[in-house]
């Protein structure tokens, strides 16, 4: 069983792995075996949403969860499986097999050092299936390589936008105008963490309704401006701050439970 969370810290700088030295990480592992990986995507989010929305939101939630728990947060993995968005300029996608290999290798790298609990905070629905497959492969590889951590290694995917309290709050704020992509809830979080994005916001016509899609060309044909039933002009920075608070509260509790599991 892993150790309890280290406890809250005053600044996110204290839990950013990128700002730690290797001796500091070795020292951290004496008390906690948990680590958080923010996982996003670099893809279109409608005519007013930032292409980095999924990475920005995942990292913002991850850093706040890390601040509240004291658990280290790695740099964000900003590229995900976004093939269906490639009909829109600026989207950068990994093939599912590439994303699987990246996540597999990251988990194995962390496991080699003694991290036992890898908590991936995800901001993009298209990553879900591939991330779960990567976890399964990483568990198998750890065992095959006889890594000491293998019996204790656990991975968990936490999709911040699918947390029950977040979904309820988004429904209360936006109702059926939340939609399914370039949603006001995710745009609101980006406005809270990156105020410069406010300048992009403007009223938009009604979006195409959400429905099945079959590749990037079909997506562009069915959803010409990139939105799927969403009204991002309803988003405000104040909403984003509230949603970030809700997401961080829910996922901090999930992380504490995860770290305490056998």
C-alpha positions in Angstrom: 0.0 0.0 0.0 1.3 3.4 -0.9 1.9 6.2 1.6 -0.6 8.9 2.2 -0.6 12.1 0.2 2.1 14.6 1.4 -0.5 17.3 2.1 -1.3 20.7 0.5 1.4 23.2 -0.5 1.2 26.9 -0.9 2.4 27.1 -4.6 2.1 24.9 -7.6 5.8 25.5 -8.2 6.4 23.1 -5.3 4.7 20.1 -7.0 5.9 20.6 -10.6 8.2 17.8 -11.5 9.9 20.0 -14.1 11.1 22.3 -11.4 12.5 19.5 -9.1 16.0 18.1 -9.2 16.5 14.3 -9.3 17.7 14.1 -5.6 14.5 16.0 -4.7 12.4 13.4 -6.5 14.3 10.5 -4.8 13.5 12.2 -1.5 9.9 12.7 -2.4 9.6 8.9 -3.2 10.5 8.1 0.3 7.2 9.4 1.4 4.8 9.3 -1.5 4.7 7.0 -4.6 2.1 8.9 -6.5 2.4 11.1 -9.5 0.0 13.0 -11.8 0.3 13.3 -15.6 -1.9 15.9 -17.3 -3.0 14.6 -20.7 -4.5 16.8 -23.3 -4.8 17.3 -27.0 -3.8 20.0 -29.6 -7.0 20.4 -31.7 -9.6 22.8 -32.9 -12.2 24.0 -30.5 -14.5 26.0 -32.8 -14.0 29.5 -34.1 -13.5 31.0 -30.7 -11.8 28.3 -28.7 -8.1 27.8 -28.2 -6.4 24.9 -30.1 -4.7 24.1 -26.8 -7.9 23.9 -24.8 -7.7 20.2 -23.8 -4.0 20.6 -22.6 -4.7 23.9 -20.9 -7.6 22.5 -18.9 -6.0 19.2 -18.0 -2.8 20.9 -16.8 -4.8 23.5 -14.8 -6.8 20.9 -13.0 -3.7 18.7 -12.4 -1.7 21.6 -10.9 -4.6 22.5 -8.6 -5.0 18.8 -7.5 -1.3 18.6 -7.0 -1.3 21.8 -4.9 -4.1 20.5 -2.7 -2.5 17.0 -2.2 1.2 17.7 -2.5 1.5 15.0 -5.2 4.0 15.7 -8.0 2.7 16.8 -11.4 4.6 16.0 -14.6 4.8 18.3 -17.6 1.6 18.0 -19.7 1.4 15.6 -22.6 -0.1 18.1 -25.0 -0.7 15.9 -28.0 -3.4 13.3 -28.1 -5.5 11.2 -30.5 -7.3 13.9 -32.5 -7.5 12.4 -36.0 -11.1 13.4 -36.4 -10.2 17.1 -36.0 -7.5 17.1 -38.7 -9.9 18.9 -41.1 -9.3 22.1 -39.2 -6.1 24.1 -39.3 -3.7 23.8 -36.4 -4.8 20.4 -35.1 -1.9 18.1 -34.4 -2.7 14.5 -33.8 -0.9 11.3 -32.7 -2.0 8.0 -34.2 -3.6 5.8 -31.5 -0.6 3.5 -31.6 1.8 6.4 -31.1 -0.1 7.8 -28.1 -0.3 4.3 -26.7 3.5 4.0 -27.0 4.1 7.4 -25.5 1.9 6.7 -22.4 3.3 3.2 -22.1 6.9 4.6 -22.0 6.1 7.4 -19.6 4.5 4.9 -17.1 7.4 2.5 -17.4 9.9 5.4 -16.9 8.1 6.5 -13.7 7.7 2.9 -12.5 11.4 2.3 -12.9 12.1 5.0 -10.3 9.6 3.6 -7.9 6.4 5.4 -8.6 3.5 3.0 -7.9 0.4 5.1 -8.6 0.1 7.0 -11.9 -2.9 9.3 -12.0 -3.6 10.7 -15.5 -5.8 13.7 -15.6 -7.3 13.8 -19.1 -8.9 16.7 -20.9 -9.8 14.9 -24.2 -12.4 12.2 -24.8 -10.6 10.9 -27.8 -7.7 9.8 -25.5 -9.8 7.5 -23.3 -9.7 4.2 -25.1 -6.0 4.5 -26.0 -4.9 5.5 -22.5 -6.6 2.5 -21.0 -4.9 0.2 -23.5 -1.6 1.8 -22.7 -2.1 1.2 -19.0 -2.8 -2.5 -19.7 0.3 -2.8 -21.8 2.5 -1.0 -19.3 1.4 -3.4 -16.5 2.3 -6.3 -18.7 5.7 -4.9 -19.7 6.5 -4.1 -16.0 5.9 -7.7 -15.1 7.8 -9.0 -18.1 10.8 -6.9 -17.3 10.6 -7.9 -13.6 10.5 -4.3 -12.4 10.4 -4.3 -8.6 7.4 -2.0 -8.8 5.4 -4.3 -11.0 3.2 -5.9 -8.3 2.2 -2.5 -6.9 2.0 -0.5 -10.2 -1.4 1.0 -10.8 -2.7 3.5 -13.3 -5.9 5.5 -13.3 -7.5 7.7 -15.9 -9.4 10.7 -14.4 -11.4 12.6 -17.1 -11.9 15.9 -15.4 -14.9 16.9 -17.6 -16.7 13.7 -16.8 -16.5 13.9 -13.1 -20.0 13.8 -11.7 -20.0 17.1 -9.9 -18.5 18.8 -13.0 -21.1 17.4 -15.3 -23.9 18.5 -13.0 -22.5 22.0 -12.7 -22.1 22.3 -16.5 -25.7 21.2 -16.9 -26.9 23.7 -14.4 -25.0 26.5 -16.1 -25.6 25.7 -19.7 -28.3 23.0 -20.0 -28.4 21.4 -23.5 -26.3 24.3 -24.9 -23.3 22.5 -23.3 -23.0 20.3 -26.4 -20.3 17.8 -27.0 -17.2 19.7 -28.3 -15.9 23.2 -27.8 -18.3 23.2 -24.9 -18.8 26.4 -22.8 -17.6 24.5 -19.7 -14.1 23.8 -21.1 -13.9 27.2 -22.8 -14.8 28.8 -19.4 -11.9 27.0 -17.7 -9.5 28.3 -20.4 -10.8 31.8 -19.8 -10.0 31.5 -16.1 -6.4 30.3 -16.7 -5.6 32.3 -19.8 -7.3 35.7 -19.7 -6.0 36.7 -23.2 -8.5 34.2 -24.7 -11.3 36.5 -23.7 -10.6 38.6 -26.8 -11.6 35.7 -29.1 -15.1 35.3 -27.6 -18.1 36.5 -29.6 -21.7 35.5 -30.2 -22.0 32.6 -32.7 -24.9 31.2 -34.7 -26.5 28.0 -33.6 -24.2 25.1 -34.1 -24.7 21.9 -36.0 -26.2 19.2 -33.7 -23.9 16.5 -32.4 -24.0 13.2 -34.2 -21.8 10.4 -35.6 -18.7 11.3 -37.5 -16.5 9.2 -39.8 -13.1 10.8 -40.1 -11.9 14.4 -40.5 -13.5 15.2 -43.8 -16.9 14.0 -42.6 -16.4 16.0 -39.3 -15.8 19.2 -41.3 -18.8 18.5 -43.5 -21.2 17.9 -40.6 -19.7 20.5 -38.3 -18.4 23.3 -40.5 -17.1 25.5 -37.7 -15.9 22.7 -35.4 -18.6 22.8 -32.8 -20.9 19.9 -31.9 -24.1 21.3 -30.4 -22.2 23.7 -28.2 -22.6 27.4 -27.4 -19.2 28.5 -26.1 -20.2 32.2 -26.1 -22.0 31.4 -22.8 -18.7 30.8 -21.1 -17.2 33.3 -18.6 -14.0 33.3 -16.6 -16.1 33.2 -13.4 -17.8 30.0 -14.6 -14.3 28.7 -15.3 -13.0 29.4 -11.8 -16.0 27.6 -10.3 -15.7 24.6 -12.6 -12.0 24.4 -11.9 -12.8 24.4 -8.2 -15.3 21.7 -8.6 -13.0 19.5 -10.7 -10.1 19.9 -8.4 -12.2 19.0 -5.4 -13.6 15.9 -7.0 -10.3 14.6 -8.4 -8.3 15.4 -5.3 -10.6 13.0 -3.4 -10.3 10.4 -6.1 -6.5 10.7 -6.0 -6.4 10.3 -2.2 -8.5 7.2 -2.5 -6.3 5.9 -5.3 -3.1 6.4 -3.3 -4.6 4.5 -0.4 -5.7 1.4 -2.3 -3.8 -1.8 -2.1 
